[in-house]
Amino acid sequence: MSAPANPLVAIAHEAMLQRGLLPDFSAEALAEIDRIARAAPVTGPGIRDLRALPWVSIDNDDSRDLDQLSVAMPGAGGAVRILVAIADVDALVRKDSAVDNHAWTNTTSVYTPAGMFPMLPEKLSTDLTSLGEGQDRLAVVTDMTIAADGSVSASELYRAAVHNRAKLAYNGVASWLDGVAPAPAGLESPELQEQLRVQDRVAQALRRVRQAAGALQLEATEARAMFDDDGALCDLLPDTRNCAMDLIEDFMIATNGVTARFFAGKGQPSLRRVLPIPKRWDRIVALAAETGYRLPAKPDAVALDAFLGKTRQADPERFPDVSLSVIKLLGRGEYALEVPGRTAEGHFALAVREYTHSTAPNRRFPDLVAQRLLKAALDGQPPPYTIDELATLARHCTEQEDNAAKVERRVRKSAAAMLLAPRIGARFDAIVTGASEKGTWVRISRPTTEGRVVRRFEGLDVGDHVRVELVHADVARGFIDFAALPRKS
């Protein structure tokens, strides 16, 4: 007898359609892919040959859609050139093609416990446009000189041929950098080991500069589906951050900042990634006051980061809950049009004014748009998108990113409901993650998931800790309902 079909697959498929996302590629898109036989040529006018450099990738253990490589080149006076190579996806995905139209519709890859719905066909994203280990690939390189104090003292962007020497994973690299495990497979070479040590030092210097400006030390933990040896869902556990994730994040933030400044210097319109000043700052102030910490009445990123840092140091076990509450109160980032003479809002959490998304063109459409704008500027050509088109894209990408997040959350909740259905009546420690006229939500662990408080939710607000009892779990609809238990007087 064959095993029963995983109900999450059908749930995810339907959730995609309900949110205006395409779960499947069109016949036209698939026909286009069939006609692509090989990766883009890595030679040509204006393409530098950097394949001899010791490039490496660091990503999740199971990632095959590799967007970026990095390499360090130490210089005089403690300065280091950091080169970040971004996969040249535009070389094979032409604007307004059927594949591009699919990417335009969804704007992002969608990751669910039922599987991934890639923005681009996997023949491209995990192979021909992926910076895979041992492959010669075309890339757009951001070449940054980082001074000893962590400032970006010079930068240049250009096209190049690259070759990934080692496909590394966050957990293995982090354990090695922390000195708790030997070098992972692929990192046995002394040359590559020194590469990673230098890159880690530079990333820390970049981070110190941003933190001095008020970049928030948040701990965002999304639940990852865990499966047993038979492939059955067995838990939802949070991904915990580590130093290798921080390294890549620091390099990507720097790269996105350099790219944004490049567009500004060219007087060229672009899409910016922004996070406005939080509207619920008063609640953040109240949360800090509960721990005896006083924040200013007006939003202040430097003061907020100081509070987060002291909370992490004083109570590391509680810090993830505090971090989650602040993340919920900050709200979601969005895309905005930047045009000469009109500056888009900056990114409050990252403490940067000039910031775009350009580092993940296999997974995010705004990054592919940025790549096309960048390549046109490098070639002295007019932008491939009009200002009106970019304004429409900013709104559309923000909306679809939100829809994709709702699909991911919806399928995670169905997965959690599968795990919780046999446990009606079980009690959990929870933290309130949402409170509005639409309802009150809490987050529990083991499995890590959110559910709605349908009884005794009065007076609860984001950041409150509460004991809840599971009263209902509906796999088909992704409903997880709790009743808050009376607080002890």
N, C-alpha and C positions, 0 to 999 in steps of 0.2 A: 504494500500500500504506500502510495506517495505521501510525503509530508504535507500537511495543510498549508495553503498559501498564507503568507504573512499579511495580516489585515492592514498593517501600516502602509504597505505599498499602495493599495487602493485609496486609503485615507489621504496619503500625501498627494497622489495624482489628482484627486478631487479638490483638495485644498488649493493646489496650484491654479486650477481652472477657476475656482471661486474668487481668487484674488487677482485675476487678470494676468496670470503667468502661464507660459506655454510649457507643459511638461515634456512635450515631444517635439522633435525637429520636423519641419515640413519636408515633403518629397523633394521640393526644389533645393532645399538646403542640403539634404543628403546626397542629391545628384551632384551638387557643387563639390562636396567633400570627396566623392568618388573620383572626381577629375584631378584632385590634388595628389600627386604621387610622391612628392619628396619635400623636405624642408627648403626654405628659401636659400638661394645661393649666398655664400658669406663673403664674396668678393665683389668689388665694383667701385665706382667713383665715390670718394668721400668716406669709404669704409676702412677703418684702421684694423690691422691684424693684431689682436691682443690674445691670441690663443695660447701663447707660451706662458702667460701669467698663471699663477696658482689660484685660480678661481675655485670657490666652493659654494654650495648651496646649503642652507639650514632651514628646515621646515618641519611640519608634522611627520611622524613616522610613516604614515600611510599616504602622504601627498605625492602625487605624480605630476600635478599641474604646477610646475616650478617656474615662477615669474622672475626671480632675482638671484644673482650671484654677487659675491663681494670679494675684494682683495685689498690688502694693505701694502703701501710702499713707503716705509719710513724715510724721512728726509732730515735736513739739518735743523738744529735748534729745537728738537723735540716735535717738530711738525710731522704729520703723516698724511700722505695722499690716500684717501679712501675712494676706491672706484666701485660703483654699484651698477651692475649690468641688468637691464630690464628687457625681457624677451620682446623682440620685434614682432608682435602679433599682426600688426597692420601689413606686414610684408606678404601675408597669405590671406588675411581677411579684409577684402576690399570694401570700402564704404558703399552702402546701398545694395550690396549683394544679398542673396537670400540668407546666408549665414549671419551677415551683419544685421539684417532685419530681425532675426530671432534674438540676437544679442541686444539690439535696441529695445525690443519689447520687454525682455526680462530684466535687463541691466545688471544682473549679477548671477553668480552661481548660487544655488540654494542647497543647503546642507541639512539633511534630516536623518533621524534614526532609520528611516526606510531606505536610505541611499541618497546620493547626490544627483541633483538636476543641474548639469553643467551649463554655463552660459554659452560655451562653444562646444561643438562636437569633440569627443575625447580623442579622436584621431589627430586633432589639432592640439587641444589644451594639455593633453598628457603625453604628446609625442612630438609632432612636427613644429609646434610653437612653444614647446616646453624646453627649458634649459636643462635637459636631462644629462645625467652623468655620462661622461665619455663621448658627448656629442658636440660637433661644431655647430654653432648657432649664431644667428644674427641678433644683435642687441642694440639698444640705445643706452649709452653709458653716461652716468653722472660722475664726473671726476672732481672730487672735493679735496682741498687742502685744509686739514684740521690742525690748528695751532695747538701748542701744548696746553693752553688754557681752555680748550674745547670750542673755541670760536671757529667759524668757517671763514678762512682768510682769502680763499680764492676758489673759483669753480669754473667748470667748462662742461658742455654737453656735446656729444658727438655719437655717430654710429660706429659700431665695431663688430668684429668677429670674435667670439669667445668660445671657451671650451671648459666645461665643468669637470674639475679634477676629482671631486668627491661629493656625493649626495649624503649629507649629514642630517641628523634629526635633533630636535630641541633637547629631548630628555638625555640622550647620550652625550651631547656636547656639554650640557649644563652640569651633569654629574662629573665629567672629566675636568671642566673648569673649576668646579668646587672642590676638586681633589678627593672625591669619594668613590671614584671608579676609574678604571684604566681608559685609555683613548678608545673610542668606538671604532668599529670597522670603517675603513676609509681614511682614518686620521692617524694612521701609524707613522706617516712620514714626518720627520723632525721639521721639515720646511713648512708643512701644513699646520703642525702644532704651533709653531712660532707665529704663523699667520693668525691663527685664532686668538692667541694671547694678545697680540698687538691690536687686533680688531676689538677685543673685549675692553682693553684699556681706553681706546679711542671712544668707544660707545659710552663708557662711564663718564668720560670728560664731556661729551655732548650732553649727556643727561644732567650733569651738574649745572651746566649753563641754563638749561631749560628749567630746572627746579629752582634756581635762583630767581628766575623770572616768574615763578608761580605754577609751573607744570605740576599737575596733581598726581600724587603717588597712589593711584587707585588699583584695586585688585578685582578686575572683572573676571568672573568665573562662569563660563557657559557650560551647561551639562553636556557630557559626551556619552553616547550610548555604549554600553559594554555588553559583549556577547560571550556565551560560554563556548566550549569546544564543539558543540553541535550546531552553533550558529544561532542559538536562541537568545533573545534579549534577557539579560539578567540584572542589569542595574543602570542607573544614570548617575554618573559621577562628575564633579566639576573638574575642569582642566585647571591645574594650578600653575601659576606663572613661575618662570625660572630665569636665570641670567642669560641663557641663550635666546629666549624670546625677547628679553629686554634689548639684547644686542641688535637683533634684526629690527625691532621697533625703532630704536634710536637711529639706525641708518636709514630706515624708510622715512621717518619724520624729516631728517636732514635732507634727503633726496627730494621729497615733496616740497620742502621750503625752497631749495635751489631752483626747482622747476618753476615754482610760482614766481620767483624773482626774475627768472629768465623771461617769462611772458611779460611781466611788468616792464622790464628793461627794453623789450621789443615794442612796447605799446600795443600788445596784442591781447584781444579778449580771451578769456579762459573761464573754466569752471573752478571755483574754489570750494573747499570743504570747510564749513564753519560750524561752530557750536556757540550759539548766542549766550549772553549773560543769563544765568538761571533765573527763571521767574519765581521759583519757590525758595529763594534765598532765606526767607524768614524761617522756613522749616529747618533748613540746614543750621541756621543760628540756634534754633531751639534744640536740635539734636546735640550740638556741641555743648550747649548750656547744661544738658542733662549729665554730662561728664565733668562739669565744673570749668569748662573752657569757654572763654568769651570771644566771639567773632564780631567784627564790626557790622554795623547796621546795613552798610552797602556792600554789594558783592566785591570780594577781594580774594583773588586766586592765591596770592602769596600767603595770606593769613589762613586760608582754608587748607593749603598744603601743609602749613606748620601744624595745624590741628591734626591732620591725617598722620603726619609723621610721629607726633607724640602719642597718638592713639595706638599706632602700630607697635611702638616701642613699649608702651605701658601694658598693653593687653593684646598681644598678637593673636590669641585665639578668637577674640571678639572683633578684631579688625576687619575680617571679610564681611561681616554683617554691616559694620559702619560704612565700609566702602560701597557695598551694594546699595545702601540707602542713599548715599550721596550720588551715585550713578543714576539712580531712578529720579532723583530730584533735579539733576542737571538737565535731563531731557536728552533727546536724540540729536545727533549731528544732521546736517543737511547740506545740499549743494546750492551754490549761489553763483550768479553771473558776475564776473569781474571785467569791467571795461575801463579803458583809459579815462581818467577824470572822475571815476566813481568807484570807490573802494568798498569791497565786500567786508562784512564783519569778520573778525578773527575767530580763533578756536580757543575758547575759554579754558578748557581742560588741559590743552597742550601748551598754553601760554605762548602761542605764536600768532602773528598777524598774517603772514604770507604762507599759505598752505593750500596745496591741491592734492588730488589723488592721481598718481601717475605710475604706481609701482606694482600693480597687479592686473595687467591688461588681459590675462587669460581668464580672470574671474570677475572683473568689474568693468562695465561699459564706460563710466567716466574716465577710467585710466586709459582705455583704448582711444577715446576722444582726445585726451591730453597728448597721447603719443602722436596722433595724426597732426595735431596743432604744432607740436614740437618739431616733427620731421619737416613740415611745410616751412616753418621758420628757419630751420637749418639749411634748407634748400633755396631759401629766398623766394618761396612761393606764397601766394595769398592763402589765408586760412581756409580750410576745407569746409568750415561751418560759418554761417552768418551769425550776427549777434542775436537775431530773433530765434534762430535754430538753437543756439546755446542757451538762451533763456528758457525755451521750451524743454530742452534736455535737463536743465537744472531742476525744474519742477517735476518732470517725469521720473528722473533717476531717484529723487528723494521719495516720491510716492511708491515707486516699485521696490526700493530698498525696504521701505516700511512694510509693504505687502509680503516681501520675501521673509522678513523677520517674523511676521505673523504666521506664515506657513510653517517656518521652522519651529516656532513656539507651539503651534497647533499640533504638529506631529509629535513633538517631544511630550506634550501633555497626553496625547493618546498612548504613547509608549509608557508614560508614567502610570496612566490609568490601568494599563495591562498589568503592571507590577503591583498596583495598589488594590485592584478589585477584590482579591481574596482577604484584604486586611481591613474591611469596614469595621469601625469601632476603635481602630488603633489610634494612639495619641502621639503627638509630635510637638517638639519645640519649633517655633516658627518665627519669622520676622516679617512684618508688614512691608510689602513692596509697592503697593498701590492703594490709594484711597481717594475716591471722588464720587460724584453723583452716580457714575456708572457702576460702582461697586468697590469692594475692598478685597485685596489679594494678599496672600502670604506665600512665603517660600519655605519649604522644608528640605531636609537632606535625607539621603538613603531611602528612596531615590531623590535626587536633587530635582525639585520641580516646584511650580507655582500652582496654587489653586485658589478658588474664591471662598471667602467667608460668607456663608449664607445665614448664619445665626449668631447673634450677639456680637455684631461688628461695630455697633455704635461707639463712637469716640476713638476708634483706632485710627492711627495715622502712620505714614511712612516712617520706618525706623523703629516702631514699637516692637517689643518682644512679647510673644503671646503663646500660650499653650492651646493647641487645637485638636479636635477629634475628627477623624475622617468619617463622613456620613454618606458619601456617594462617589462612585467612579464610573464614568461612562466612556468606554474605549471609542465607540463609533463617533461620538461628538467631542471627545477630548475634554470632558467635564470632570473636574475634581473639586468636590465641595467639602468644606470644613465647617464645623461649629466651634467658635471660640469658647474656651472654658473659662469659668469665672476666675477673675484674678484674686489672688490671696490678699486679704486685707492686712 
